Amino acid sequence: MWRYTALPVKVAILDARACIPVLIFVLYWSWTTAYVAFFGILFFTVISWFGLTVPAVVRLMRRVLVGPVRPAVPAWQKRRLA
């Protein structure tokens, strides 16, 4: 019963988060929202193909933006002239 609770939620083969752009498209039909829904489904499909979730992708992008230097002490607590 509790075996699959840690896995991402899927609707058919799509990640459940990919249904949000589709819902927006269904509620407001236009070509723009169709493109947003298509690229949303494509984005969520690609990250799930790599085995990632949305929080993991956010952490990955943060790591790419920050770079390899991760100081342990915040900048306001460093002793500069000591």
VMD Tcl script that builds the backbone (N, CA, C; Angstrom):
set m [mol new atoms 246]
animate dup $m
set s [atomselect $m all]
$s set {name element resname resid chain x y z} {
  {N N MET 1 A 0.806 -1.196 0.000}
  {CA C MET 1 A 0.000 0.000 0.000}
  {C C MET 1 A 0.851 1.263 0.000}
  {N N TRP 2 A 1.913 1.278 0.781}
  {CA C TRP 2 A 2.749 2.465 0.880}
  {C C TRP 2 A 3.986 2.376 -0.004}
  {N N ARG 3 A 4.031 1.402 -0.876}
  {CA C ARG 3 A 5.241 1.143 -1.643}
  {C C ARG 3 A 5.614 2.299 -2.576}
  {N N TYR 4 A 4.658 2.895 -3.254}
  {CA C TYR 4 A 4.952 3.889 -4.286}
  {C C TYR 4 A 4.713 5.323 -3.836}
  {N N THR 5 A 4.695 5.589 -2.559}
  {CA C THR 5 A 4.391 6.941 -2.094}
  {C C THR 5 A 5.532 7.918 -2.335}
  {N N ALA 6 A 6.758 7.473 -2.484}
  {CA C ALA 6 A 7.884 8.376 -2.704}
  {C C ALA 6 A 8.107 8.679 -4.179}
  {N N LEU 7 A 7.445 7.961 -5.060}
  {CA C LEU 7 A 7.612 8.197 -6.495}
  {C C LEU 7 A 6.801 9.407 -6.939}
  {N N PRO 8 A 7.235 10.087 -8.012}
  {CA C PRO 8 A 6.461 11.223 -8.513}
  {C C PRO 8 A 5.098 10.769 -9.035}
  {N N VAL 9 A 4.117 11.633 -8.893}
  {CA C VAL 9 A 2.765 11.312 -9.334}
  {C C VAL 9 A 2.701 11.407 -10.852}
  {N N LYS 10 A 2.106 10.391 -11.485}
  {CA C LYS 10 A 1.994 10.377 -12.939}
  {C C LYS 10 A 0.534 10.198 -13.331}
  {N N VAL 11 A 0.151 10.884 -14.401}
  {CA C VAL 11 A -1.155 10.708 -15.013}
  {C C VAL 11 A -0.869 10.097 -16.377}
  {N N ALA 12 A -1.212 8.833 -16.539}
  {CA C ALA 12 A -0.840 8.031 -17.711}
  {C C ALA 12 A 0.685 7.998 -17.777}
  {N N ILE 13 A 1.293 8.621 -18.792}
  {CA C ILE 13 A 2.755 8.623 -18.875}
  {C C ILE 13 A 3.340 9.982 -18.511}
  {N N LEU 14 A 2.491 10.983 -18.279}
  {CA C LEU 14 A 2.963 12.334 -17.968}
  {C C LEU 14 A 3.129 12.533 -16.474}
  {N N ASP 15 A 4.081 13.378 -16.129}
  {CA C ASP 15 A 4.196 13.835 -14.757}
  {C C ASP 15 A 2.959 14.667 -14.439}
  {N N ALA 16 A 2.465 14.587 -13.221}
  {CA C ALA 16 A 1.229 15.296 -12.873}
  {C C ALA 16 A 1.411 16.803 -12.968}
  {N N ARG 17 A 2.632 17.288 -12.791}
  {CA C ARG 17 A 2.862 18.731 -12.924}
  {C C ARG 17 A 2.716 19.194 -14.370}
  {N N ALA 18 A 2.870 18.291 -15.307}
  {CA C ALA 18 A 2.708 18.644 -16.718}
  {C C ALA 18 A 1.253 18.885 -17.070}
  {N N CYS 19 A 0.354 18.461 -16.216}
  {CA C CYS 19 A -1.073 18.687 -16.479}
  {C C CYS 19 A -1.492 20.116 -16.164}
  {N N ILE 20 A -0.696 20.865 -15.429}
  {CA C ILE 20 A -1.041 22.258 -15.104}
  {C C ILE 20 A -1.065 23.131 -16.356}
  {N N PRO 21 A -0.041 23.087 -17.244}
  {CA C PRO 21 A -0.162 23.861 -18.481}
  {C C PRO 21 A -1.316 23.395 -19.365}
  {N N VAL 22 A -1.610 22.107 -19.346}
  {CA C VAL 22 A -2.737 21.596 -20.132}
  {C C VAL 22 A -4.044 22.135 -19.565}
  {N N LEU 23 A -4.159 22.207 -18.255}
  {CA C LEU 23 A -5.352 22.775 -17.630}
  {C C LEU 23 A -5.520 24.236 -18.009}
  {N N ILE 24 A -4.428 24.987 -18.021}
  {CA C ILE 24 A -4.499 26.394 -18.430}
  {C C ILE 24 A -4.951 26.489 -19.883}
  {N N PHE 25 A -4.468 25.607 -20.732}
  {CA C PHE 25 A -4.888 25.610 -22.127}
  {C C PHE 25 A -6.372 25.269 -22.266}
  {N N VAL 26 A -6.846 24.324 -21.487}
  {CA C VAL 26 A -8.259 23.936 -21.569}
  {C C VAL 26 A -9.164 25.067 -21.081}
  {N N LEU 27 A -8.707 25.807 -20.073}
  {CA C LEU 27 A -9.532 26.890 -19.552}
  {C C LEU 27 A -9.520 28.127 -20.442}
  {N N TYR 28 A -8.414 28.364 -21.143}
  {CA C TYR 28 A -8.310 29.546 -21.994}
  {C C TYR 28 A -7.673 29.125 -23.313}
  {N N TRP 29 A -8.503 28.858 -24.306}
  {CA C TRP 29 A -8.011 28.366 -25.580}
  {C C TRP 29 A -7.437 29.503 -26.407}
  {N N SER 30 A -6.177 29.387 -26.746}
  {CA C SER 30 A -5.533 30.272 -27.713}
  {C C SER 30 A -4.250 29.582 -28.167}
  {N N TRP 31 A -3.686 30.095 -29.236}
  {CA C TRP 31 A -2.456 29.481 -29.733}
  {C C TRP 31 A -1.307 29.675 -28.749}
  {N N THR 32 A -1.309 30.808 -28.065}
  {CA C THR 32 A -0.233 31.068 -27.099}
  {C C THR 32 A -0.267 30.049 -25.965}
  {N N THR 33 A -1.446 29.812 -25.412}
  {CA C THR 33 A -1.519 28.837 -24.323}
  {C C THR 33 A -1.301 27.420 -24.830}
  {N N ALA 34 A -1.609 27.163 -26.103}
  {CA C ALA 34 A -1.309 25.849 -26.674}
  {C C ALA 34 A 0.204 25.637 -26.736}
  {N N TYR 35 A 0.928 26.676 -27.141}
  {CA C TYR 35 A 2.394 26.576 -27.180}
  {C C TYR 35 A 2.965 26.413 -25.772}
  {N N VAL 36 A 2.425 27.166 -24.811}
  {CA C VAL 36 A 2.891 27.047 -23.429}
  {C C VAL 36 A 2.626 25.641 -22.908}
  {N N ALA 37 A 1.453 25.096 -23.203}
  {CA C ALA 37 A 1.127 23.739 -22.760}
  {C C ALA 37 A 2.048 22.714 -23.419}
  {N N PHE 38 A 2.312 22.873 -24.705}
  {CA C PHE 38 A 3.192 21.938 -25.412}
  {C C PHE 38 A 4.602 21.968 -24.835}
  {N N PHE 39 A 5.153 23.173 -24.638}
  {CA C PHE 39 A 6.509 23.265 -24.110}
  {C C PHE 39 A 6.567 22.866 -22.636}
  {N N GLY 40 A 5.479 23.077 -21.891}
  {CA C GLY 40 A 5.428 22.606 -20.509}
  {C C GLY 40 A 5.474 21.091 -20.443}
  {N N ILE 41 A 4.681 20.441 -21.293}
  {CA C ILE 41 A 4.697 18.975 -21.343}
  {C C ILE 41 A 6.066 18.480 -21.782}
  {N N LEU 42 A 6.660 19.138 -22.770}
  {CA C LEU 42 A 7.983 18.746 -23.242}
  {C C LEU 42 A 9.033 18.897 -22.141}
  {N N PHE 43 A 8.980 20.010 -21.403}
  {CA C PHE 43 A 9.930 20.250 -20.313}
  {C C PHE 43 A 9.809 19.178 -19.235}
  {N N PHE 44 A 8.597 18.917 -18.766}
  {CA C PHE 44 A 8.405 17.930 -17.711}
  {C C PHE 44 A 8.738 16.522 -18.185}
  {N N THR 45 A 8.507 16.230 -19.454}
  {CA C THR 45 A 8.853 14.920 -19.991}
  {C C THR 45 A 10.366 14.736 -20.042}
  {N N VAL 46 A 11.075 15.772 -20.450}
  {CA C VAL 46 A 12.536 15.681 -20.537}
  {C C VAL 46 A 13.154 15.520 -19.159}
  {N N ILE 47 A 12.704 16.311 -18.171}
  {CA C ILE 47 A 13.324 16.172 -16.847}
  {C C ILE 47 A 12.952 14.850 -16.197}
  {N N SER 48 A 11.760 14.319 -16.482}
  {CA C SER 48 A 11.438 13.011 -15.922}
  {C C SER 48 A 12.202 11.901 -16.646}
  {N N TRP 49 A 12.533 12.110 -17.922}
  {CA C TRP 49 A 13.345 11.137 -18.654}
  {C C TRP 49 A 14.751 11.052 -18.059}
  {N N PHE 50 A 15.261 12.203 -17.567}
  {CA C PHE 50 A 16.560 12.213 -16.904}
  {C C PHE 50 A 16.470 11.735 -15.463}
  {N N GLY 51 A 15.261 11.494 -14.973}
  {CA C GLY 51 A 15.087 11.007 -13.616}
  {C C GLY 51 A 15.098 12.100 -12.570}
  {N N LEU 52 A 14.777 13.319 -12.962}
  {CA C LEU 52 A 14.780 14.448 -12.037}
  {C C LEU 52 A 13.359 14.901 -11.735}
  {N N THR 53 A 13.227 15.651 -10.652}
  {CA C THR 53 A 11.964 16.301 -10.329}
  {C C THR 53 A 12.169 17.813 -10.437}
  {N N VAL 54 A 11.097 18.568 -10.298}
  {CA C VAL 54 A 11.208 20.024 -10.410}
  {C C VAL 54 A 12.105 20.606 -9.312}
  {N N PRO 55 A 11.976 20.207 -8.037}
  {CA C PRO 55 A 12.911 20.741 -7.034}
  {C C PRO 55 A 14.374 20.380 -7.333}
  {N N ALA 56 A 14.617 19.202 -7.875}
  {CA C ALA 56 A 15.985 18.813 -8.212}
  {C C ALA 56 A 16.527 19.673 -9.351}
  {N N VAL 57 A 15.685 20.019 -10.326}
  {CA C VAL 57 A 16.120 20.882 -11.422}
  {C C VAL 57 A 16.406 22.288 -10.914}
  {N N VAL 58 A 15.591 22.773 -9.970}
  {CA C VAL 58 A 15.839 24.100 -9.385}
  {C C VAL 58 A 17.163 24.109 -8.643}
  {N N ARG 59 A 17.446 23.039 -7.883}
  {CA C ARG 59 A 18.738 22.951 -7.192}
  {C C ARG 59 A 19.890 22.877 -8.177}
  {N N LEU 60 A 19.707 22.157 -9.280}
  {CA C LEU 60 A 20.746 22.044 -10.296}
  {C C LEU 60 A 21.024 23.400 -10.944}
  {N N MET 61 A 19.976 24.141 -11.264}
  {CA C MET 61 A 20.158 25.461 -11.880}
  {C C MET 61 A 20.803 26.436 -10.895}
  {N N ARG 62 A 20.447 26.333 -9.616}
  {CA C ARG 62 A 21.080 27.183 -8.610}
  {C C ARG 62 A 22.564 26.871 -8.497}
  {N N ARG 63 A 22.904 25.577 -8.572}
  {CA C ARG 63 A 24.310 25.183 -8.508}
  {C C ARG 63 A 25.086 25.697 -9.709}
  {N N VAL 64 A 24.454 25.677 -10.891}
  {CA C VAL 64 A 25.108 26.177 -12.094}
  {C C VAL 64 A 25.324 27.684 -11.996}
  {N N LEU 65 A 24.339 28.408 -11.474}
  {CA C LEU 65 A 24.458 29.863 -11.368}
  {C C LEU 65 A 25.450 30.299 -10.304}
  {N N VAL 66 A 25.489 29.613 -9.167}
  {CA C VAL 66 A 26.365 30.011 -8.070}
  {C C VAL 66 A 27.812 29.667 -8.376}
  {N N GLY 67 A 28.051 28.525 -8.959}
  {CA C GLY 67 A 29.403 28.124 -9.290}
  {C C GLY 67 A 29.989 27.190 -8.249}
  {N N PRO 68 A 31.277 26.888 -8.395}
  {CA C PRO 68 A 31.894 25.904 -7.504}
  {C C PRO 68 A 32.204 26.430 -6.106}
  {N N VAL 69 A 32.261 27.753 -5.916}
  {CA C VAL 69 A 32.630 28.312 -4.613}
  {C C VAL 69 A 31.375 28.409 -3.757}
  {N N ARG 70 A 31.349 27.656 -2.662}
  {CA C ARG 70 A 30.224 27.684 -1.726}
  {C C ARG 70 A 30.784 27.955 -0.330}
  {N N PRO 71 A 30.926 29.205 0.047}
  {CA C PRO 71 A 31.523 29.491 1.356}
  {C C PRO 71 A 30.634 29.010 2.496}
  {N N ALA 72 A 31.277 28.519 3.548}
  {CA C ALA 72 A 30.535 28.004 4.687}
  {C C ALA 72 A 30.086 29.112 5.624}
  {N N VAL 73 A 30.795 30.239 5.594}
  {CA C VAL 73 A 30.464 31.354 6.477}
  {C C VAL 73 A 29.800 32.440 5.623}
  {N N PRO 74 A 28.657 32.975 6.058}
  {CA C PRO 74 A 28.017 34.043 5.291}
  {C C PRO 74 A 28.916 35.267 5.191}
  {N N ALA 75 A 28.697 36.059 4.168}
  {CA C ALA 75 A 29.566 37.204 3.888}
  {C C ALA 75 A 29.552 38.224 5.020}
  {N N TRP 76 A 28.425 38.383 5.714}
  {CA C TRP 76 A 28.350 39.394 6.761}
  {C C TRP 76 A 29.030 38.945 8.056}
  {N N GLN 77 A 29.416 37.690 8.164}
  {CA C GLN 77 A 30.078 37.198 9.354}
  {C C GLN 77 A 31.579 36.963 9.152}
  {N N LYS 78 A 32.096 37.229 7.973}
  {CA C LYS 78 A 33.518 37.022 7.745}
  {C C LYS 78 A 34.333 38.117 8.413}
  {N N ARG 79 A 35.485 37.717 8.955}
  {CA C ARG 79 A 36.408 38.676 9.563}
  {C C ARG 79 A 37.406 39.056 8.481}
  {N N ARG 80 A 37.272 40.241 7.939}
  {CA C ARG 80 A 38.052 40.629 6.782}
  {C C ARG 80 A 39.477 41.083 7.139}
  {N N LEU 81 A 39.635 41.833 8.188}
  {CA C LEU 81 A 40.941 42.397 8.508}
  {C C LEU 81 A 41.582 41.741 9.732}
  {N N ALA 82 A 41.147 40.577 10.123}
  {CA C ALA 82 A 41.692 39.931 11.311}
  {C C ALA 82 A 42.822 38.998 10.967}
}
mol reanalyze $m
mol bondsrecalc $m
mol representation Tube
mol addrep $m
